[in-house]
Amino acid sequence: MKKINYKLNLGVIGEENKGKDMILEFLSRLAISSSPSPLNNKFQIIYQSIPLKVKVFQAKKVKDFVDVYNSIECLDGIIQIIDLYNPHSITQILKENFLEFYNLYNFQGSKVLAAVDMNLKSEKISEDRLRISRLSLVRKTQELNFIYCFEIHNQQTDFAELFDKIFDDAILKFKLSNPELYEQAVNYGNVLSNQNFHNNQKNSSNLS
């Protein structure tokens, strides 16, 4: 059996580390294996029976990806993170900042604006915090010509919905571009899923 994985390179952009760290934590819980490196974080994920090898590259600004193009060369999706409760953060994201990136990478992937509540893990949250309005988020998504926009209030369910969209887009592209390879990937994904299930069962037995 051929070990067919679909490779997915994602760029996560954000001034603050909190939002990017939340994404890495979510993917770590979703993955059957993961490994960090100075350049990126790698995750082996099985989604709809397709083995995905996901690499996550991080940057503070989209221009940073232009500067390291020779080290990446290809991105299949980008997530621009802003602070939902910092109205100034949305004004810093400008369409012209993305144009050089789009041209250099010949970018045709998923584009996501994620407005994250950076205080998700804080026990003390002020009820009168000033937030970015949903209308402003919609307008910014349209201005940037992004595909998706999400408000992240729950680290598990909201990120799950966000990555469902990214993974669905990638898998549909894979299926349409090479149906035969797609079926081979499904078969390998089922094998990996069974192996992971049995390993988890074995580990649970050893702990009990």
C-alpha positions as CSV (number, residue, x, y, z in Angstrom):
1,M,0.0,0.0,0.0
2,K,1.3,3.4,-0.9
3,K,1.6,5.9,1.9
4,I,-0.2,8.8,0.4
5,N,-0.3,12.0,2.4
6,Y,-1.7,15.3,1.2
7,K,0.7,18.1,2.1
8,L,-0.8,21.4,3.4
9,N,1.2,24.5,4.1
10,L,-0.5,27.1,6.2
11,G,0.6,30.6,7.1
12,V,-0.6,32.1,10.3
13,I,-0.2,35.9,10.6
14,G,-0.6,38.0,13.8
15,E,1.2,40.6,15.9
16,E,0.4,38.8,19.1
17,N,1.6,35.3,20.0
18,K,-1.5,34.4,21.9
19,G,-3.7,33.8,18.9
20,K,-1.0,31.8,17.0
21,D,-0.4,29.7,20.1
22,M,-4.1,28.9,20.4
23,I,-4.0,27.6,16.8
24,L,-1.0,25.4,17.5
25,E,-2.6,24.0,20.7
26,F,-5.8,23.2,18.7
27,L,-3.9,21.4,16.0
28,S,-1.8,19.5,18.5
29,R,-4.9,18.1,20.1
30,L,-6.3,17.2,16.6
31,A,-3.1,15.5,15.4
32,I,-2.0,11.9,15.8
33,S,1.6,13.2,15.9
34,S,3.3,16.6,15.8
35,S,6.8,18.1,15.8
36,P,8.1,21.7,16.1
37,S,11.1,23.1,14.3
38,P,12.6,26.6,14.1
39,L,10.9,27.2,10.7
40,N,7.5,25.6,11.2
41,N,5.3,23.3,13.2
42,K,4.4,19.9,11.7
43,F,1.2,18.0,12.3
44,Q,0.0,14.6,11.0
45,I,-3.8,14.8,10.9
46,I,-6.4,12.5,9.6
47,Y,-9.5,14.4,8.2
48,Q,-12.3,12.6,6.4
49,S,-10.0,9.6,6.1
50,I,-7.4,11.7,4.3
51,P,-3.9,11.8,5.9
52,L,-2.8,15.4,6.0
53,K,0.7,16.5,6.6
54,V,0.2,20.1,7.8
55,K,3.0,22.6,8.2
56,V,2.3,25.8,10.0
57,F,4.5,28.8,9.3
58,Q,4.2,31.9,11.6
59,A,4.7,35.6,10.9
60,K,3.9,38.9,12.5
61,K,3.0,40.5,9.2
62,V,2.3,39.2,5.7
63,K,5.5,40.9,4.5
64,D,7.5,38.5,6.6
65,F,6.4,35.7,4.3
66,V,7.7,37.6,1.3
67,D,11.1,37.9,3.0
68,V,11.3,34.1,3.6
69,Y,9.8,33.0,0.3
70,N,12.9,30.9,-0.6
71,S,12.4,28.8,2.6
72,I,8.7,28.2,2.0
73,E,7.8,28.6,-1.7
74,C,4.2,27.4,-1.3
75,L,1.4,28.2,1.0
76,D,-2.1,26.6,0.6
77,G,-3.9,28.9,3.1
78,I,-3.4,31.9,5.3
79,I,-5.0,32.9,8.6
80,Q,-4.8,36.6,9.5
81,I,-5.4,36.9,13.2
82,I,-6.7,40.1,14.8
83,D,-7.6,40.9,18.4
84,L,-11.4,41.0,18.6
85,Y,-11.3,43.4,21.5
86,N,-8.7,45.7,20.1
87,P,-10.4,47.9,17.4
88,H,-7.0,49.3,16.4
89,S,-5.9,45.8,15.2
90,I,-8.3,45.8,12.3
91,T,-7.2,49.1,10.9
92,Q,-3.6,47.9,10.6
93,I,-4.6,45.1,8.1
94,L,-4.5,46.7,4.6
95,K,-5.2,45.1,1.2
96,E,-2.1,46.5,-0.4
97,N,0.1,44.7,2.2
98,F,-1.1,41.4,0.7
99,L,-0.6,42.2,-3.0
100,E,3.2,41.4,-3.2
101,F,2.6,38.2,-1.2
102,Y,-0.2,37.1,-3.6
103,N,2.0,37.7,-6.7
104,L,5.2,36.2,-5.3
105,Y,3.5,33.0,-4.1
106,N,0.9,32.9,-7.0
107,F,-1.4,32.4,-4.1
108,Q,-4.8,30.6,-4.8
109,G,-5.5,29.1,-1.4
110,S,-7.9,29.7,1.4
111,K,-7.9,33.1,3.0
112,V,-9.3,33.5,6.5
113,L,-9.8,36.5,8.8
114,A,-9.9,35.3,12.4
115,A,-11.0,37.7,15.1
116,V,-9.8,36.1,18.3
117,D,-10.8,36.8,21.9
118,M,-7.3,36.9,23.3
119,N,-8.6,36.5,26.9
120,L,-10.1,33.1,26.3
121,K,-8.0,31.6,29.1
122,S,-8.4,34.5,31.5
123,E,-10.5,34.0,34.5
124,K,-11.2,37.7,34.9
125,I,-12.9,39.1,31.8
126,S,-14.4,42.6,31.8
127,E,-18.0,42.7,30.5
128,D,-17.6,46.2,29.1
129,R,-14.7,45.6,26.7
130,L,-14.9,47.5,23.5
131,R,-15.0,45.0,20.6
132,I,-14.8,45.1,16.8
133,S,-18.3,45.1,15.3
134,R,-19.4,42.2,13.1
135,L,-20.1,44.7,10.3
136,S,-16.5,45.9,10.5
137,L,-15.3,42.3,10.3
138,V,-17.5,41.7,7.2
139,R,-16.3,44.8,5.5
140,K,-12.7,44.1,6.2
141,T,-13.1,40.5,4.9
142,Q,-14.6,41.9,1.7
143,E,-11.9,44.6,1.4
144,L,-9.2,42.0,1.7
145,N,-11.0,39.7,-0.8
146,F,-10.8,37.0,1.8
147,I,-13.0,34.0,1.7
148,Y,-13.9,33.3,5.3
149,C,-14.3,35.3,8.5
150,F,-14.6,33.9,12.0
151,E,-15.0,35.2,15.5
152,I,-13.1,32.9,18.0
153,H,-14.8,32.8,21.4
154,N,-14.3,29.1,22.0
155,Q,-10.9,27.6,21.4
156,Q,-12.2,24.2,20.5
157,T,-15.5,24.6,18.6
158,D,-14.7,27.8,16.8
159,F,-11.3,26.7,15.6
160,A,-12.8,23.4,14.6
161,E,-15.3,25.2,12.3
162,L,-12.4,27.3,10.9
163,F,-10.2,24.4,10.1
164,D,-13.1,22.4,8.7
165,K,-13.4,25.0,6.0
166,I,-9.6,25.0,5.2
167,F,-9.4,21.2,5.2
168,D,-12.6,20.8,3.1
169,D,-11.2,23.2,0.5
170,A,-7.9,21.4,0.4
171,I,-9.5,17.9,0.1
172,L,-11.9,18.9,-2.6
173,K,-9.0,20.3,-4.6
174,F,-7.1,17.1,-4.1
175,K,-10.1,14.9,-5.1
176,L,-10.8,16.9,-8.3
177,S,-7.2,17.1,-9.3
178,N,-6.3,13.4,-8.9
179,P,-9.2,11.0,-8.1
180,E,-7.0,7.9,-8.2
181,L,-4.5,9.3,-5.8
182,Y,-7.3,10.5,-3.6
183,E,-8.7,7.0,-3.2
184,Q,-5.2,5.7,-2.3
185,A,-4.9,8.3,0.3
186,V,-8.3,7.3,1.8
187,N,-7.1,3.7,2.1
188,Y,-3.9,4.8,3.8
189,G,-5.9,7.2,6.1
190,N,-8.1,4.3,7.2
191,V,-5.0,2.2,8.1
192,L,-3.5,5.1,10.1
193,S,-6.8,5.7,11.9
194,N,-7.0,2.0,12.9
195,Q,-3.4,2.0,14.0
196,N,-4.0,5.2,16.1
197,F,-7.1,3.7,17.6
198,H,-5.3,0.5,18.7
199,N,-2.4,2.5,20.0
200,N,-4.7,4.6,22.1
201,Q,-6.5,1.5,23.4
202,K,-3.2,-0.1,24.3
203,N,-2.0,3.1,26.2
204,S,-5.3,3.3,28.1
205,S,-4.9,-0.3,29.1
206,N,-1.4,0.3,30.3
207,L,-2.5,3.2,32.4
208,S,-5.4,1.4,34.1
